[in-house]
Amino acid sequence: RALPTMHINLNVQDIFDFKFEDFTLEGYDPHPPIKGVVAV
């Protein structure tokens, strides 16, 4: 299984100016969910 690639917007100059939209994840292929009983 290939690993995903994360791309970061390199135009952002200050670390505190990053937003969610400045990050993209390509090639993410998740495994199926693990089902089980959960007590709440």
N, C-alpha and C positions, 0 to 999 in steps of 0.2 A: 504494500500500500504506500503510495507516494505521500510525502508530507505536503501540507499546504504552504503557500507563500504569502507572507504579509508585506504589503506595500505601504510606505509612509510618505505623506506629502512633504517633500523636501523644501518647499517654499516657506514653511513656517520657520521663523527665526528665533522665537522665544518658546521655551518648553511649556510655559503656562498658557500659550495661545492655541495649543492643540485642541481640536474638537473631534467628536466621534467620526465625522465625515472625512477626517484626514487619514484614516486607516482603512485599508481594504484587505480582505482575506480571500485569496483565490485558490481554488483546487481543494477546498475542504470537503471531505467525504466522511461523514460521521458513521460510526458503528450503529447498528440498530439498538433501540432501548432495551434495558434489562428490566423485565417485569418481575414484580414480587409483591408480597403482602406487606403493608405498612400499617402499624397501629399508631393512632394519633391520640 
